[in-house]
Amino acid sequence: MQAALGGAPKPASVAAPSLSALTWHFEAEVKGFELSHHNVFFSPPQDDGYRREFAAIAAGRLPECPTVYLCAQDRTGQLSPPTQSGRERLMCLVNAPAESAGHRLSPQEIARCEEAMWRQLAQAGLQMSTSRHSVHLSQPAEFARHYPGSQGALYGPASQGWRASFQRPTQQTRVPGLFLAGGTVHPGPGVPMAALSGQLAALHMLKALASTSRSHTVATPGGISTL
């Protein structure tokens, strides 16, 4: 791989990384009210809570009262879980700072945030029967380890100003045959944007394949009848 790319890869850096996250994956039986596929439990609005939440993240800390995104993965259109047992797959996400300042979240910080997350869901009236030992946690340090150069940021560089989307890496690179796609490159994060990024990368790939072919496919009029 190093020979194909022209030497050892150089570490990338993100000058102003976007948000990272803590995510919890588990199975549980849910009671209290029906969930949709996508659910958001906002931080308390008292004392400008939503602004304080992101001010803490900008300062490299986990929020005391986080907004929680909950994905009920087995609910695709229907309200009730599809399994007869009532248990379903769930994923909870809380925004967290990336590791740009060299600060790694301590186990104590993560534990406090997790308790706040469970408390936020309970205060909303959601009851979940699950064992805390069966919950799989992912955190910024893990994302940074799997994706070197990302600093644990999930969405590439931070979007600041109207030009931010145009300053992202494009689908083409200076390495022949290497193309980029996903939420961290142009045009940006989000499922629609990532899908558009994939379409653009595919178009560049097809164009590159056509340019290396010895003969180009063209439509020719007429022909010889075989009847």
Disulfide bonds with the S-S distance in Angstrom:
none
